[in-house]
Amino acid sequence: MTDAAPRIRPASAADADTFLALVDALADYEKLERPTPAARERLLRDAFGPEPRIRVHLAELDGRAVAYTITLDTYSSFLAQPTLYLEDLFVLPEARRAGVGSAFFCFHTGEAARKGYGRMEWVVLDWNQLAIDFYEKLGASRLTDWYTYRLTAEQLREIAGA
């Protein structure tokens, strides 16, 4: 694609279409349904609205956005420090092997260290060997003693009696 180093930058509301196109590309890659119009509105509100819930960054090669990340903060009561949670890291297939994933990791780990975070966490699909190999090459450890659980919005309402 290019020999230029990836440029990492925060996304802004002006990047909404680019961000949503990259989210669509991730859905296609994972063979999932693309976000509905209502979900797309929520993504943009939560990323760029008056009270953002997520942080979105773009990676550019030669001025073209080829990847994005979504991060947010969680908290470890035992460390008594925030955790940087990486919700998404997606690189367009044609931009892979151009150092974009590594650039994102250097950026986010640097930010986490600078801000005093105790750790960084994420999940990866069990079939995504490309991502697993990438993370393990960086030295990340796969947790074997923790299970991820999930409640859907419908289950949340049911349990809450709403």
C-alpha positions in Angstrom: 0.0 0.0 0.0 2.6 2.5 1.1 5.9 2.8 2.9 4.7 5.8 4.9 4.2 5.4 8.7 0.6 5.3 9.8 -0.8 8.5 11.3 -3.0 8.0 14.4 -5.5 10.7 15.3 -8.6 11.2 17.2 -11.8 11.0 15.1 -14.2 13.9 15.1 -17.8 14.4 14.0 -16.5 15.4 10.6 -15.2 11.8 10.3 -18.7 10.2 10.9 -19.1 8.7 7.4 -15.6 7.3 7.4 -16.0 5.9 10.9 -19.3 4.2 10.0 -17.8 2.8 6.8 -15.0 1.2 8.8 -17.5 -0.2 11.3 -19.4 -1.7 8.3 -16.2 -3.2 7.0 -15.6 -4.8 10.4 -19.1 -6.3 10.4 -18.5 -7.7 7.0 -15.2 -9.2 8.1 -16.8 -10.8 11.1 -19.8 -11.9 9.0 -22.2 -9.9 11.2 -25.1 -7.7 10.4 -24.1 -4.1 9.9 -25.4 -1.6 12.5 -29.0 -0.5 11.9 -29.8 3.1 11.3 -30.7 3.6 15.0 -27.4 1.9 16.1 -25.5 4.1 13.7 -27.0 7.2 15.3 -26.1 5.9 18.8 -22.5 5.2 17.7 -22.2 8.8 16.5 -23.8 10.2 19.6 -21.7 8.1 21.9 -18.5 9.0 20.0 -19.0 12.6 19.2 -22.0 13.8 21.2 -21.9 16.2 24.2 -21.2 13.4 26.7 -19.0 10.9 24.8 -19.0 7.3 26.1 -16.3 6.0 23.7 -13.1 7.3 22.1 -12.6 6.7 18.4 -9.2 7.0 16.7 -8.4 6.6 13.0 -5.2 5.5 11.4 -4.4 7.0 8.1 -2.0 6.0 5.3 -1.3 8.6 2.7 -4.1 10.7 4.1 -6.7 7.9 3.8 -8.4 6.3 6.9 -7.6 2.6 6.8 -8.3 1.6 10.4 -10.1 2.6 13.6 -10.1 1.8 17.3 -12.8 2.3 19.9 -11.5 2.6 23.5 -13.2 3.3 26.8 -12.3 3.2 30.5 -13.1 0.5 32.9 -11.8 0.2 36.5 -10.0 -2.4 38.6 -11.0 -2.3 42.2 -8.0 -4.5 43.1 -5.4 -2.4 41.3 -7.4 0.8 42.2 -6.5 2.0 38.7 -8.4 2.5 35.4 -8.1 -0.1 32.7 -8.0 0.9 29.0 -10.5 -1.3 27.3 -10.1 -1.8 23.6 -13.5 -2.5 22.1 -12.5 -2.5 18.4 -9.3 -2.5 16.5 -9.9 -3.0 12.8 -7.6 -2.5 9.8 -8.9 -2.8 6.3 -7.5 -5.9 4.6 -5.5 -4.0 2.0 -3.7 -2.0 4.7 -2.6 -5.0 6.8 1.1 -5.6 7.2 1.7 -1.9 6.9 2.3 -1.4 10.6 -1.1 0.0 11.4 -2.0 -2.4 14.2 1.4 -2.0 15.8 1.1 1.8 15.5 -2.3 1.7 17.2 -0.9 -0.5 20.0 2.1 1.8 20.5 -0.3 4.8 20.6 -2.8 3.3 23.0 -0.2 1.6 25.3 1.7 4.9 25.5 -1.5 6.8 26.4 -2.4 4.2 29.0 1.0 4.4 30.6 1.1 8.2 30.5 -2.3 8.4 32.2 -1.5 5.9 34.9 -3.7 3.0 33.8 -3.0 -0.3 35.5 -3.6 -2.4 32.4 -5.2 -2.7 29.0 -7.7 -5.4 28.0 -9.7 -6.6 25.0 -11.4 -9.7 23.7 -10.7 -11.5 20.4 -12.9 -14.0 18.5 -11.6 -17.5 18.8 -11.5 -18.0 15.0 -9.5 -14.8 14.4 -6.0 -16.4 14.3 -4.5 -13.4 12.5 -5.5 -11.2 15.5 -4.5 -13.8 18.0 -1.0 -14.2 16.5 -0.6 -10.4 16.4 -1.5 -10.0 20.0 0.7 -12.8 21.2 3.6 -11.5 19.1 3.2 -8.3 21.1 3.5 -10.3 24.4 -0.2 -10.1 25.4 -1.4 -13.0 27.5 -4.6 -14.8 26.8 -6.6 -15.2 30.1 -7.7 -18.7 30.7 -9.2 -18.3 34.2 -11.8 -15.7 33.3 -15.0 -16.2 31.3 -16.9 -13.4 29.5 -20.6 -13.2 30.3 -23.2 -11.1 28.6 -26.8 -10.0 29.2 -28.7 -8.5 26.2 -30.8 -5.4 26.5 -34.0 -7.5 26.6 -32.5 -9.6 29.5 -31.5 -6.4 31.3 -35.1 -5.2 31.2 -36.4 -8.5 32.2 -34.1 -8.8 35.2 -34.8 -5.2 36.2 -38.5 -5.7 36.0 -38.8 -2.9 33.4 
